[in-house]
Amino acid sequence: MDAQGLYVSPGFIDIHTHGAGGYSFTTGSVDDILGGAYTHAKFGTTTIFPTASTASGETLLRYLENVKEAMKRNRAGMPYIAGSHLEAPYFALSQMGGQNPDYIRNPDPSEYENFLKVADGTLRRVTFAPELCGASELCDFLVRNGIVASYGHTDAVYSEIKPLIDKGCTLACHIYSSMSLMTRRNLIRNLGAVETSYLEDAVTVEAICDGIHLPPELLKLVYKIKGADKICLITDSIIAAGVDPDDFNSGKYGNNERTFVANGICYLKDMTSFSGSIATTDRLVRVMHKQVGVPLTECIKMMCENPARVMKLSLRGALREGYFADIVFFDEDINVKKVIIEGEELIEK
């Protein structure tokens, strides 16, 4: 194959995305999950973990069923759906960000055990706040069942997070976003979740590299402290990724009374928080390379190899003999020109 002077990279892996192309992963159908995954694939994402936001138990069970069914349709030339990620519902209300407060609650063993049962081997990750009552038991349950445990949407301090890191909760959900900073309790300074993520070498951090959630100078700091081996680039995208902002704001893709898109990002309408990004993975690489100044090979590592490692994906994330042929071709400005998944060019819809 003649690459015609383009860069050739492993397929991008997005471990945290809530939708794209007008499709919601949390509340949509099986076809919505496939449609959102396909939208992302056009921008280089060959492997995707559809992510749920906080919702009712019924909605989350339906989401798990839908991801499980969508995975059955995986085949060469289609975006590889690798499993579900529950970024829900066990969070600190004080750090809910764009999540719906009506459905935030403490971990309930009967609920999360049922999540695992319904998912039937397809639940890959759960994100939760370590300070909640029952969080330690939830962490034990996840690790025991081979599910990635990650901390996020948290006001926890070091003494509350470190025991869970020692248990195996070693992935920090979108660093700086809905995450505590150093605070004083009884006059004593305590590391927040951000500083804990920096201090603990075992922790890999997610970074929303749209250039807005974390501006370039802050991304430089994250890179300087954690290094290329301990960062995963994520979109944290919503349904507005890959669509015209005016169409989204007009309600073309359903009820969006809580959010709107402007200036390359999604906001809550009361302007109290961002509400997920509209980024695709090519934008993450572009920002990290062009604006932050990270070498392209290291950007690709953060977009491919590291996500595969933290999510325990085998045979993906690298261009290597014996691996699946997930390949992206892009130009100097990280504009994706061709996508190959499992040896077949991305199927046009």
Secondary structure, 3 states (H helix, E strand, C coil): CCCCCCEEEECEEEEEECEECCEECCCCCHHHHHHHHHHHHCCCEEEEEEEECCCCHHHHHHHHHHHHHHHCCCCCCCCEECCEEECCCCCCHHHCCCCCHHHCCCCCHHHHHHHHHHHCCCEEEEEECCCCCCHHHHHHHHHHCCCEEEECCECCEHHHHHHHHHHCCCEECCCCCCECCCEEECCEEECEHHHHHHHCCCCEEEEECCCCCCCHHHHHHHHHHHCHHHEEEECCECCCCCCCHHHHHCCCCCCCCCEEEECCEEEECCCCCECCECCCHHHHHHHHHHHCCCCHHHHHHHHHHHHHHHCCCCCCCCCCCCCCCCEEEECCCCCEEEEEECCEECCCC
